[in-house]
Amino acid sequence: MNSLVIEHLKADELPRQWAEQLKATPDATFTVRIEAEEAPTTTHGAFGLWQDREDMNDIEAYLRDLRQPRR
């Protein structure tokens, strides 16, 4: 994982919104860590209650069957 760490950063060098949110005094120093996020491991948007449903392993086929007209 790629990351960037900036130590001993003075409050007046922070973006204004960050300093305001932190209620930083001018003499305060901070450590900022920026990390790249990993991509989600799921291939489909199904999650939560339905993630373990074996009848939905092939989501496209499951939806196709749902959309078939009933006879």
PDB file of N, CA, C and O in Angstrom, chain B, residues numbered from 101:
ATOM      1  N   MET B 101       0.842  -1.169   0.000  1.00  0.00           N
ATOM      2  CA  MET B 101       0.000   0.000   0.000  1.00  0.00           C
ATOM      3  C   MET B 101       0.890   1.235   0.000  1.00  0.00           C
ATOM      4  O   MET B 101       1.870   1.307   0.741  1.00  0.00           O
ATOM      5  N   ASN B 102       0.548   2.179  -0.815  1.00  0.00           N
ATOM      6  CA  ASN B 102       1.295   3.434  -0.876  1.00  0.00           C
ATOM      7  C   ASN B 102       0.772   4.392   0.171  1.00  0.00           C
ATOM      8  O   ASN B 102      -0.436   4.512   0.376  1.00  0.00           O
ATOM      9  N   SER B 103       1.690   5.069   0.830  1.00  0.00           N
ATOM     10  CA  SER B 103       1.267   6.058   1.817  1.00  0.00           C
ATOM     11  C   SER B 103       2.281   7.190   1.875  1.00  0.00           C
ATOM     12  O   SER B 103       3.439   7.050   1.482  1.00  0.00           O
ATOM     13  N   LEU B 104       1.798   8.315   2.380  1.00  0.00           N
ATOM     14  CA  LEU B 104       2.631   9.502   2.553  1.00  0.00           C
ATOM     15  C   LEU B 104       2.396  10.000   3.973  1.00  0.00           C
ATOM     16  O   LEU B 104       1.250  10.181   4.387  1.00  0.00           O
ATOM     17  N   VAL B 105       3.472  10.222   4.719  1.00  0.00           N
ATOM     18  CA  VAL B 105       3.370  10.725   6.084  1.00  0.00           C
ATOM     19  C   VAL B 105       4.112  12.053   6.160  1.00  0.00           C
ATOM     20  O   VAL B 105       5.281  12.144   5.786  1.00  0.00           O
ATOM     21  N   ILE B 106       3.424  13.079   6.648  1.00  0.00           N
ATOM     22  CA  ILE B 106       4.035  14.399   6.834  1.00  0.00           C
ATOM     23  C   ILE B 106       3.976  14.692   8.333  1.00  0.00           C
ATOM     24  O   ILE B 106       2.893  14.832   8.901  1.00  0.00           O
ATOM     25  N   GLU B 107       5.144  14.783   8.969  1.00  0.00           N
ATOM     26  CA  GLU B 107       5.206  15.006  10.412  1.00  0.00           C
ATOM     27  C   GLU B 107       5.556  16.458  10.723  1.00  0.00           C
ATOM     28  O   GLU B 107       6.173  17.153   9.916  1.00  0.00           O
ATOM     29  N   HIS B 108       5.149  16.892  11.902  1.00  0.00           N
ATOM     30  CA  HIS B 108       5.460  18.227  12.425  1.00  0.00           C
ATOM     31  C   HIS B 108       4.962  19.338  11.499  1.00  0.00           C
ATOM     32  O   HIS B 108       5.639  20.346  11.299  1.00  0.00           O
ATOM     33  N   LEU B 109       3.787  19.140  10.947  1.00  0.00           N
ATOM     34  CA  LEU B 109       3.188  20.129  10.061  1.00  0.00           C
ATOM     35  C   LEU B 109       2.502  21.193  10.903  1.00  0.00           C
ATOM     36  O   LEU B 109       1.648  20.873  11.729  1.00  0.00           O
ATOM     37  N   LYS B 110       2.862  22.441  10.705  1.00  0.00           N
ATOM     38  CA  LYS B 110       2.277  23.532  11.493  1.00  0.00           C
ATOM     39  C   LYS B 110       0.839  23.788  11.056  1.00  0.00           C
ATOM     40  O   LYS B 110       0.489  23.586   9.893  1.00  0.00           O
ATOM     41  N   ALA B 111       0.024  24.226  11.984  1.00  0.00           N
ATOM     42  CA  ALA B 111      -1.398  24.446  11.724  1.00  0.00           C
ATOM     43  C   ALA B 111      -1.628  25.415  10.574  1.00  0.00           C
ATOM     44  O   ALA B 111      -2.575  25.240   9.806  1.00  0.00           O
ATOM     45  N   ASP B 112      -0.786  26.431  10.438  1.00  0.00           N
ATOM     46  CA  ASP B 112      -0.999  27.397   9.356  1.00  0.00           C
ATOM     47  C   ASP B 112      -0.612  26.842   7.989  1.00  0.00           C
ATOM     48  O   ASP B 112      -0.848  27.493   6.970  1.00  0.00           O
ATOM     49  N   GLU B 113      -0.015  25.641   7.953  1.00  0.00           N
ATOM     50  CA  GLU B 113       0.298  24.990   6.682  1.00  0.00           C
ATOM     51  C   GLU B 113      -0.782  23.998   6.260  1.00  0.00           C
ATOM     52  O   GLU B 113      -0.750  23.476   5.146  1.00  0.00           O
ATOM     53  N   LEU B 114      -1.729  23.742   7.145  1.00  0.00           N
ATOM     54  CA  LEU B 114      -2.854  22.855   6.830  1.00  0.00           C
ATOM     55  C   LEU B 114      -3.860  23.585   5.953  1.00  0.00           C
ATOM     56  O   LEU B 114      -3.920  24.814   5.978  1.00  0.00           O
ATOM     57  N   PRO B 115      -4.654  22.847   5.175  1.00  0.00           N
ATOM     58  CA  PRO B 115      -5.775  23.505   4.497  1.00  0.00           C
ATOM     59  C   PRO B 115      -6.676  24.176   5.537  1.00  0.00           C
ATOM     60  O   PRO B 115      -6.892  23.632   6.619  1.00  0.00           O
ATOM     61  N   ARG B 116      -7.190  25.338   5.211  1.00  0.00           N
ATOM     62  CA  ARG B 116      -7.981  26.130   6.154  1.00  0.00           C
ATOM     63  C   ARG B 116      -9.123  25.324   6.777  1.00  0.00           C
ATOM     64  O   ARG B 116      -9.363  25.413   7.981  1.00  0.00           O
ATOM     65  N   GLN B 117      -9.819  24.546   5.966  1.00  0.00           N
ATOM     66  CA  GLN B 117     -10.955  23.765   6.484  1.00  0.00           C
ATOM     67  C   GLN B 117     -10.510  22.730   7.503  1.00  0.00           C
ATOM     68  O   GLN B 117     -11.214  22.484   8.482  1.00  0.00           O
ATOM     69  N   TRP B 118      -9.357  22.123   7.288  1.00  0.00           N
ATOM     70  CA  TRP B 118      -8.850  21.144   8.242  1.00  0.00           C
ATOM     71  C   TRP B 118      -8.524  21.823   9.568  1.00  0.00           C
ATOM     72  O   TRP B 118      -8.895  21.329  10.633  1.00  0.00           O
ATOM     73  N   ALA B 119      -7.829  22.957   9.499  1.00  0.00           N
ATOM     74  CA  ALA B 119      -7.449  23.674  10.716  1.00  0.00           C
ATOM     75  C   ALA B 119      -8.692  24.108  11.490  1.00  0.00           C
ATOM     76  O   ALA B 119      -8.726  24.025  12.718  1.00  0.00           O
ATOM     77  N   GLU B 120      -9.709  24.569  10.770  1.00  0.00           N
ATOM     78  CA  GLU B 120     -10.953  24.974  11.445  1.00  0.00           C
ATOM     79  C   GLU B 120     -11.625  23.783  12.105  1.00  0.00           C
ATOM     80  O   GLU B 120     -12.097  23.889  13.237  1.00  0.00           O
ATOM     81  N   GLN B 121     -11.676  22.658  11.418  1.00  0.00           N
ATOM     82  CA  GLN B 121     -12.317  21.467  11.978  1.00  0.00           C
ATOM     83  C   GLN B 121     -11.566  20.964  13.212  1.00  0.00           C
ATOM     84  O   GLN B 121     -12.181  20.467  14.155  1.00  0.00           O
ATOM     85  N   LEU B 122     -10.239  21.093  13.202  1.00  0.00           N
ATOM     86  CA  LEU B 122      -9.426  20.649  14.334  1.00  0.00           C
ATOM     87  C   LEU B 122      -9.342  21.691  15.446  1.00  0.00           C
ATOM     88  O   LEU B 122      -8.796  21.429  16.518  1.00  0.00           O
ATOM     89  N   LYS B 123      -9.892  22.884  15.175  1.00  0.00           N
ATOM     90  CA  LYS B 123      -9.806  23.994  16.142  1.00  0.00           C
ATOM     91  C   LYS B 123      -8.342  24.204  16.554  1.00  0.00           C
ATOM     92  O   LYS B 123      -8.008  24.306  17.734  1.00  0.00           O
ATOM     93  N   ALA B 124      -7.495  24.263  15.535  1.00  0.00           N
ATOM     94  CA  ALA B 124      -6.055  24.331  15.753  1.00  0.00           C
ATOM     95  C   ALA B 124      -5.608  25.738  16.118  1.00  0.00           C
ATOM     96  O   ALA B 124      -6.060  26.722  15.532  1.00  0.00           O
ATOM     97  N   THR B 125      -4.714  25.816  17.095  1.00  0.00           N
ATOM     98  CA  THR B 125      -4.059  27.080  17.408  1.00  0.00           C
ATOM     99  C   THR B 125      -2.871  27.220  16.455  1.00  0.00           C
ATOM    100  O   THR B 125      -2.359  26.214  15.964  1.00  0.00           O
ATOM    101  N   PRO B 126      -2.421  28.453  16.183  1.00  0.00           N
ATOM    102  CA  PRO B 126      -1.330  28.643  15.209  1.00  0.00           C
ATOM    103  C   PRO B 126      -0.043  27.897  15.539  1.00  0.00           C
ATOM    104  O   PRO B 126       0.702  27.527  14.631  1.00  0.00           O
ATOM    105  N   ASP B 127       0.233  27.668  16.831  1.00  0.00           N
ATOM    106  CA  ASP B 127       1.487  26.996  17.195  1.00  0.00           C
ATOM    107  C   ASP B 127       1.355  25.468  17.268  1.00  0.00           C
ATOM    108  O   ASP B 127       2.330  24.787  17.582  1.00  0.00           O
ATOM    109  N   ALA B 128       0.179  24.926  16.987  1.00  0.00           N
ATOM    110  CA  ALA B 128      -0.022  23.475  17.039  1.00  0.00           C
ATOM    111  C   ALA B 128       0.652  22.811  15.832  1.00  0.00           C
ATOM    112  O   ALA B 128       0.745  23.395  14.752  1.00  0.00           O
ATOM    113  N   THR B 129       1.123  21.566  16.047  1.00  0.00           N
ATOM    114  CA  THR B 129       1.705  20.793  14.954  1.00  0.00           C
ATOM    115  C   THR B 129       0.923  19.489  14.799  1.00  0.00           C
ATOM    116  O   THR B 129       0.309  18.993  15.744  1.00  0.00           O
ATOM    117  N   PHE B 130       0.965  18.953  13.586  1.00  0.00           N
ATOM    118  CA  PHE B 130       0.177  17.762  13.278  1.00  0.00           C
ATOM    119  C   PHE B 130       0.996  16.787  12.446  1.00  0.00           C
ATOM    120  O   PHE B 130       1.981  17.158  11.809  1.00  0.00           O
ATOM    121  N   THR B 131       0.566  15.543  12.468  1.00  0.00           N
ATOM    122  CA  THR B 131       1.081  14.519  11.575  1.00  0.00           C
ATOM    123  C   THR B 131      -0.063  14.145  10.646  1.00  0.00           C
ATOM    124  O   THR B 131      -1.158  13.799  11.091  1.00  0.00           O
ATOM    125  N   VAL B 132       0.209  14.219   9.354  1.00  0.00           N
ATOM    126  CA  VAL B 132      -0.805  13.894   8.350  1.00  0.00           C
ATOM    127  C   VAL B 132      -0.372  12.620   7.649  1.00  0.00           C
ATOM    128  O   VAL B 132       0.767  12.509   7.197  1.00  0.00           O
ATOM    129  N   ARG B 133      -1.277  11.662   7.558  1.00  0.00           N
ATOM    130  CA  ARG B 133      -0.998  10.392   6.876  1.00  0.00           C
ATOM    131  C   ARG B 133      -2.022  10.231   5.762  1.00  0.00           C
ATOM    132  O   ARG B 133      -3.228  10.292   6.005  1.00  0.00           O
ATOM    133  N   ILE B 134      -1.545  10.027   4.553  1.00  0.00           N
ATOM    134  CA  ILE B 134      -2.408   9.841   3.398  1.00  0.00           C
ATOM    135  C   ILE B 134      -2.113   8.463   2.819  1.00  0.00           C
ATOM    136  O   ILE B 134      -0.969   8.152   2.487  1.00  0.00           O
ATOM    137  N   GLU B 135      -3.153   7.637   2.700  1.00  0.00           N
ATOM    138  CA  GLU B 135      -2.989   6.281   2.183  1.00  0.00           C
ATOM    139  C   GLU B 135      -3.940   6.043   1.027  1.00  0.00           C
ATOM    140  O   GLU B 135      -5.066   6.540   1.023  1.00  0.00           O
ATOM    141  N   ALA B 136      -3.485   5.286   0.055  1.00  0.00           N
ATOM    142  CA  ALA B 136      -4.348   4.870  -1.043  1.00  0.00           C
ATOM    143  C   ALA B 136      -5.279   3.778  -0.534  1.00  0.00           C
ATOM    144  O   ALA B 136      -4.854   2.880   0.194  1.00  0.00           O
ATOM    145  N   GLU B 137      -6.545   3.856  -0.917  1.00  0.00           N
ATOM    146  CA  GLU B 137      -7.516   2.843  -0.512  1.00  0.00           C
ATOM    147  C   GLU B 137      -7.489   1.692  -1.505  1.00  0.00           C
ATOM    148  O   GLU B 137      -7.299   1.891  -2.705  1.00  0.00           O
ATOM    149  N   GLU B 138      -7.681   0.491  -0.986  1.00  0.00           N
ATOM    150  CA  GLU B 138      -7.733  -0.676  -1.855  1.00  0.00           C
ATOM    151  C   GLU B 138      -9.119  -0.771  -2.479  1.00  0.00           C
ATOM    152  O   GLU B 138     -10.117  -0.390  -1.867  1.00  0.00           O
ATOM    153  N   ALA B 139      -9.164  -1.275  -3.679  1.00  0.00           N
ATOM    154  CA  ALA B 139     -10.436  -1.457  -4.365  1.00  0.00           C
ATOM    155  C   ALA B 139     -11.244  -2.539  -3.647  1.00  0.00           C
ATOM    156  O   ALA B 139     -10.663  -3.466  -3.081  1.00  0.00           O
ATOM    157  N   PRO B 140     -12.565  -2.435  -3.662  1.00  0.00           N
ATOM    158  CA  PRO B 140     -13.391  -3.476  -3.041  1.00  0.00           C
ATOM    159  C   PRO B 140     -13.118  -4.830  -3.697  1.00  0.00           C
ATOM    160  O   PRO B 140     -12.819  -4.904  -4.888  1.00  0.00           O
ATOM    161  N   THR B 141     -13.222  -5.884  -2.915  1.00  0.00           N
ATOM    162  CA  THR B 141     -12.930  -7.224  -3.426  1.00  0.00           C
ATOM    163  C   THR B 141     -14.130  -7.870  -4.090  1.00  0.00           C
ATOM    164  O   THR B 141     -13.967  -8.878  -4.778  1.00  0.00           O
ATOM    165  N   THR B 142     -15.322  -7.337  -3.917  1.00  0.00           N
ATOM    166  CA  THR B 142     -16.508  -7.937  -4.529  1.00  0.00           C
ATOM    167  C   THR B 142     -16.607  -7.522  -5.985  1.00  0.00           C
ATOM    168  O   THR B 142     -16.215  -6.418  -6.362  1.00  0.00           O
ATOM    169  N   THR B 143     -17.139  -8.425  -6.794  1.00  0.00           N
ATOM    170  CA  THR B 143     -17.309  -8.132  -8.210  1.00  0.00           C
ATOM    171  C   THR B 143     -18.692  -7.583  -8.499  1.00  0.00           C
ATOM    172  O   THR B 143     -18.919  -6.997  -9.557  1.00  0.00           O
ATOM    173  N   HIS B 144     -19.611  -7.766  -7.579  1.00  0.00           N
ATOM    174  CA  HIS B 144     -20.971  -7.280  -7.760  1.00  0.00           C
ATOM    175  C   HIS B 144     -21.349  -6.375  -6.598  1.00  0.00           C
ATOM    176  O   HIS B 144     -20.714  -6.389  -5.543  1.00  0.00           O
ATOM    177  N   GLY B 145     -22.381  -5.602  -6.812  1.00  0.00           N
ATOM    178  CA  GLY B 145     -22.834  -4.699  -5.785  1.00  0.00           C
ATOM    179  C   GLY B 145     -23.634  -5.371  -4.672  1.00  0.00           C
ATOM    180  O   GLY B 145     -24.038  -4.698  -3.723  1.00  0.00           O
ATOM    181  N   ALA B 146     -23.871  -6.674  -4.761  1.00  0.00           N
ATOM    182  CA  ALA B 146     -24.649  -7.363  -3.733  1.00  0.00           C
ATOM    183  C   ALA B 146     -23.827  -7.451  -2.442  1.00  0.00           C
ATOM    184  O   ALA B 146     -22.685  -7.909  -2.456  1.00  0.00           O
ATOM    185  N   PHE B 147     -24.400  -7.023  -1.366  1.00  0.00           N
ATOM    186  CA  PHE B 147     -23.708  -7.091  -0.084  1.00  0.00           C
ATOM    187  C   PHE B 147     -24.743  -7.115   1.020  1.00  0.00           C
ATOM    188  O   PHE B 147     -25.945  -7.095   0.756  1.00  0.00           O
ATOM    189  N   GLY B 148     -24.282  -7.157   2.245  1.00  0.00           N
ATOM    190  CA  GLY B 148     -25.204  -7.133   3.371  1.00  0.00           C
ATOM    191  C   GLY B 148     -25.972  -8.433   3.486  1.00  0.00           C
ATOM    192  O   GLY B 148     -25.375  -9.510   3.507  1.00  0.00           O
ATOM    193  N   LEU B 149     -27.278  -8.344   3.560  1.00  0.00           N
ATOM    194  CA  LEU B 149     -28.129  -9.520   3.761  1.00  0.00           C
ATOM    195  C   LEU B 149     -27.973 -10.570   2.668  1.00  0.00           C
ATOM    196  O   LEU B 149     -28.126 -11.762   2.933  1.00  0.00           O
ATOM    197  N   TRP B 150     -27.671 -10.145   1.449  1.00  0.00           N
ATOM    198  CA  TRP B 150     -27.693 -11.063   0.320  1.00  0.00           C
ATOM    199  C   TRP B 150     -26.331 -11.598  -0.081  1.00  0.00           C
ATOM    200  O   TRP B 150     -26.255 -12.386  -1.024  1.00  0.00           O
ATOM    201  N   GLN B 151     -25.269 -11.215   0.576  1.00  0.00           N
ATOM    202  CA  GLN B 151     -23.944 -11.607   0.103  1.00  0.00           C
ATOM    203  C   GLN B 151     -23.692 -13.107   0.176  1.00  0.00           C
ATOM    204  O   GLN B 151     -22.896 -13.622  -0.610  1.00  0.00           O
ATOM    205  N   ASP B 152     -24.333 -13.824   1.082  1.00  0.00           N
ATOM    206  CA  ASP B 152     -24.075 -15.258   1.233  1.00  0.00           C
ATOM    207  C   ASP B 152     -25.122 -16.131   0.557  1.00  0.00           C
ATOM    208  O   ASP B 152     -25.094 -17.351   0.720  1.00  0.00           O
ATOM    209  N   ARG B 153     -26.034 -15.547  -0.191  1.00  0.00           N
ATOM    210  CA  ARG B 153     -27.094 -16.328  -0.838  1.00  0.00           C
ATOM    211  C   ARG B 153     -26.526 -17.066  -2.039  1.00  0.00           C
ATOM    212  O   ARG B 153     -26.057 -16.452  -2.998  1.00  0.00           O
ATOM    213  N   GLU B 154     -26.575 -18.397  -1.973  1.00  0.00           N
ATOM    214  CA  GLU B 154     -26.012 -19.206  -3.047  1.00  0.00           C
ATOM    215  C   GLU B 154     -26.858 -19.152  -4.309  1.00  0.00           C
ATOM    216  O   GLU B 154     -26.340 -19.381  -5.402  1.00  0.00           O
ATOM    217  N   ASP B 155     -28.154 -18.852  -4.183  1.00  0.00           N
ATOM    218  CA  ASP B 155     -28.997 -18.774  -5.382  1.00  0.00           C
ATOM    219  C   ASP B 155     -28.730 -17.505  -6.181  1.00  0.00           C
ATOM    220  O   ASP B 155     -29.266 -17.341  -7.276  1.00  0.00           O
ATOM    221  N   MET B 156     -27.907 -16.608  -5.645  1.00  0.00           N
ATOM    222  CA  MET B 156     -27.578 -15.363  -6.343  1.00  0.00           C
ATOM    223  C   MET B 156     -26.103 -15.297  -6.740  1.00  0.00           C
ATOM    224  O   MET B 156     -25.562 -14.206  -6.921  1.00  0.00           O
ATOM    225  N   ASN B 157     -25.449 -16.447  -6.878  1.00  0.00           N
ATOM    226  CA  ASN B 157     -24.044 -16.429  -7.291  1.00  0.00           C
ATOM    227  C   ASN B 157     -23.883 -15.798  -8.665  1.00  0.00           C
ATOM    228  O   ASN B 157     -22.936 -15.046  -8.900  1.00  0.00           O
ATOM    229  N   ASP B 158     -24.802 -16.100  -9.567  1.00  0.00           N
ATOM    230  CA  ASP B 158     -24.803 -15.479 -10.894  1.00  0.00           C
ATOM    231  C   ASP B 158     -25.946 -14.471 -10.900  1.00  0.00           C
ATOM    232  O   ASP B 158     -27.091 -14.819 -11.188  1.00  0.00           O
ATOM    233  N   ILE B 159     -25.628 -13.228 -10.582  1.00  0.00           N
ATOM    234  CA  ILE B 159     -26.655 -12.201 -10.412  1.00  0.00           C
ATOM    235  C   ILE B 159     -27.415 -11.952 -11.707  1.00  0.00           C
ATOM    236  O   ILE B 159     -28.634 -11.785 -11.681  1.00  0.00           O
ATOM    237  N   GLU B 160     -26.716 -11.925 -12.844  1.00  0.00           N
ATOM    238  CA  GLU B 160     -27.380 -11.679 -14.115  1.00  0.00           C
ATOM    239  C   GLU B 160     -28.418 -12.757 -14.409  1.00  0.00           C
ATOM    240  O   GLU B 160     -29.530 -12.442 -14.833  1.00  0.00           O
ATOM    241  N   ALA B 161     -28.067 -14.035 -14.189  1.00  0.00           N
ATOM    242  CA  ALA B 161     -29.005 -15.137 -14.424  1.00  0.00           C
ATOM    243  C   ALA B 161     -30.174 -15.059 -13.448  1.00  0.00           C
ATOM    244  O   ALA B 161     -31.317 -15.307 -13.830  1.00  0.00           O
ATOM    245  N   TYR B 162     -29.902 -14.725 -12.218  1.00  0.00           N
ATOM    246  CA  TYR B 162     -30.971 -14.608 -11.214  1.00  0.00           C
ATOM    247  C   TYR B 162     -31.981 -13.534 -11.629  1.00  0.00           C
ATOM    248  O   TYR B 162     -33.190 -13.758 -11.560  1.00  0.00           O
ATOM    249  N   LEU B 163     -31.492 -12.383 -12.054  1.00  0.00           N
ATOM    250  CA  LEU B 163     -32.397 -11.314 -12.474  1.00  0.00           C
ATOM    251  C   LEU B 163     -33.137 -11.670 -13.756  1.00  0.00           C
ATOM    252  O   LEU B 163     -34.307 -11.321 -13.913  1.00  0.00           O
ATOM    253  N   ARG B 164     -32.468 -12.359 -14.671  1.00  0.00           N
ATOM    254  CA  ARG B 164     -33.121 -12.788 -15.903  1.00  0.00           C
ATOM    255  C   ARG B 164     -34.300 -13.700 -15.580  1.00  0.00           C
ATOM    256  O   ARG B 164     -35.376 -13.574 -16.164  1.00  0.00           O
ATOM    257  N   ASP B 165     -34.079 -14.636 -14.626  1.00  0.00           N
ATOM    258  CA  ASP B 165     -35.164 -15.542 -14.217  1.00  0.00           C
ATOM    259  C   ASP B 165     -36.299 -14.777 -13.553  1.00  0.00           C
ATOM    260  O   ASP B 165     -37.466 -15.100 -13.775  1.00  0.00           O
ATOM    261  N   LEU B 166     -35.986 -13.779 -12.749  1.00  0.00           N
ATOM    262  CA  LEU B 166     -37.032 -12.977 -12.103  1.00  0.00           C
ATOM    263  C   LEU B 166     -37.872 -12.230 -13.124  1.00  0.00           C
ATOM    264  O   LEU B 166     -39.079 -12.066 -12.951  1.00  0.00           O
ATOM    265  N   ARG B 167     -37.228 -11.784 -14.180  1.00  0.00           N
ATOM    266  CA  ARG B 167     -37.916 -10.954 -15.163  1.00  0.00           C
ATOM    267  C   ARG B 167     -38.692 -11.766 -16.199  1.00  0.00           C
ATOM    268  O   ARG B 167     -39.451 -11.199 -16.984  1.00  0.00           O
ATOM    269  N   GLN B 168     -38.508 -13.088 -16.208  1.00  0.00           N
ATOM    270  CA  GLN B 168     -39.251 -13.934 -17.139  1.00  0.00           C
ATOM    271  C   GLN B 168     -40.739 -13.819 -16.840  1.00  0.00           C
ATOM    272  O   GLN B 168     -41.130 -13.843 -15.673  1.00  0.00           O
ATOM    273  N   PRO B 169     -41.577 -13.696 -17.864  1.00  0.00           N
ATOM    274  CA  PRO B 169     -43.021 -13.663 -17.602  1.00  0.00           C
ATOM    275  C   PRO B 169     -43.495 -15.003 -17.031  1.00  0.00           C
ATOM    276  O   PRO B 169     -43.035 -16.068 -17.445  1.00  0.00           O
ATOM    277  N   ARG B 170     -44.392 -14.929 -16.107  1.00  0.00           N
ATOM    278  CA  ARG B 170     -44.910 -16.145 -15.492  1.00  0.00           C
ATOM    279  C   ARG B 170     -45.976 -16.743 -16.394  1.00  0.00           C
ATOM    280  O   ARG B 170     -46.812 -16.022 -16.939  1.00  0.00           O
ATOM    281  N   ARG B 171     -45.948 -18.053 -16.552  1.00  0.00           N
ATOM    282  CA  ARG B 171     -46.918 -18.720 -17.419  1.00  0.00           C
ATOM    283  C   ARG B 171     -47.767 -19.663 -16.659  1.00  0.00           C
ATOM    284  O   ARG B 171     -48.639 -20.312 -17.238  1.00  0.00           O
TER     285      ARG B 171
END
